[in-house]
Amino acid sequence: MFVRAMEPLDLHRIRIEQAALPGWRDQGPAMLAAGPCWAAVRNGQVLALAGLVLHWPGRASCWCLIGADFPTTGWVWLTKQVRRRMGAAIRELALHRVEAESAYGWLPGVRWLELLGFEREGLMRAYGHDGRDFIRWAKVS
């Protein structure tokens, strides 16, 4: 696997099991305009996408989309890649706060955000597009 800059069509190249919002696959150009984005690729197949959305100077939100074909043996590698790229972006963009959200009760998301150095801030009731609760996380320097 290797990491490269995300391309707008990568959202059409990744295979996921459930769609988040209608029309999400056409959001590549907007995501690239919002902040730095990366793609994890193996044998020409996009397995994961991640990036930052810059809100204002010093503050950003991170996001990650893991493909259905992502190998379970790749999590340590992906965690190192995301940590390294997020750390570089924090330094280069002089970010003092990076936020993340995870679905309430989704334990793999909780564990991964903890491994990435995020701290839980609180519950966001009815935050999801479908009314689900989410947890707010932040990494503050």
PyMOL commands that set and color helices and strands:
alter all, ss='L'
color gray80, all
select helices_A, chain A and resi 10-13+24-34+72-92+107-115
alter helices_A, ss='H'
color red, helices_A
select strands_A, chain A and resi 2-5+37-42+45-56+59-66+97-103+119-124+134-140
alter strands_A, ss='S'
color yellow, strands_A
deselect
rebuild
show_as cartoon
